Amino acid sequence: MSGEQRKPLTPAKPVGVELVFLYPCPFCQREVPVVAPTKPTMIACDACRGRFPIVPVDDRSVRFVKLMLAGGKAAVDPDFL
């Protein structure tokens, strides 16, 4: 870097949003994160590897929250812009 000046990077803004739900593992009690599971499924605990079924979340509720946050854009801190 002999005298080379770098232009500061402009911080990236969110272009999307996902909801993460936490499900307690029935074997080790660890909270397992799952991205908006809208269908019944089996998941595996990343700590103990135990597999268990989960109750899905309402797809309409997930879409509502994403809409209200404008795909993440509305969640940006206005003081940072």
C-alpha positions in Angstrom: 0.0 0.0 0.0 2.7 2.5 -0.9 0.7 5.8 -0.8 -2.4 4.1 -2.2 -5.6 5.5 -0.8 -8.7 3.4 -0.7 -12.1 4.8 -1.1 -14.2 4.0 2.0 -16.9 1.4 1.3 -20.5 2.5 1.4 -22.5 0.4 3.9 -24.8 -2.0 2.3 -28.6 -1.7 2.9 -30.8 -4.7 3.3 -32.4 -6.1 0.2 -34.5 -8.7 1.9 -35.7 -9.9 5.2 -36.3 -13.4 6.7 -38.0 -14.4 10.0 -36.2 -16.9 12.2 -38.2 -18.9 14.7 -36.6 -20.7 17.6 -37.8 -24.2 18.5 -36.7 -25.9 21.7 -35.0 -29.2 21.2 -36.9 -31.8 23.3 -33.7 -33.7 23.9 -31.2 -31.1 24.9 -33.4 -27.9 25.3 -31.2 -25.9 22.8 -33.2 -23.3 20.9 -32.9 -24.4 17.2 -33.3 -21.5 14.7 -35.5 -22.2 11.6 -36.2 -19.7 8.9 -40.1 -19.2 8.7 -41.2 -22.9 8.5 -44.6 -22.7 6.9 -45.1 -26.4 6.5 -44.9 -29.2 9.1 -41.5 -30.8 9.0 -38.9 -32.6 11.0 -35.7 -30.7 12.0 -32.4 -31.8 13.5 -30.9 -30.1 16.5 -27.5 -28.7 15.5 -26.2 -29.5 19.0 -27.3 -33.0 19.8 -28.4 -34.1 16.3 -31.8 -35.2 17.7 -34.6 -35.0 15.1 -38.1 -33.8 16.1 -41.3 -32.5 14.4 -42.2 -28.8 14.6 -45.4 -26.8 14.3 -45.4 -24.6 11.3 -46.0 -20.8 11.4 -48.8 -19.0 9.6 -47.6 -18.1 6.1 -49.9 -15.0 6.0 -48.3 -13.7 9.2 -44.9 -14.1 7.7 -45.8 -12.3 4.5 -47.5 -9.5 6.6 -44.3 -8.8 8.6 -42.2 -8.9 5.4 -44.6 -6.5 3.8 -44.6 -4.1 6.8 -40.8 -4.1 6.7 -40.8 -3.5 3.0 -38.5 -6.4 2.4 -36.1 -5.1 5.1 -35.9 -1.5 3.8 -38.3 -0.1 6.5 -36.2 -1.6 9.2 -33.1 0.5 8.4 -32.2 2.9 11.2 -33.1 6.4 9.9 -30.3 8.0 11.9 -27.8 5.9 9.9 -28.9 7.1 6.5 
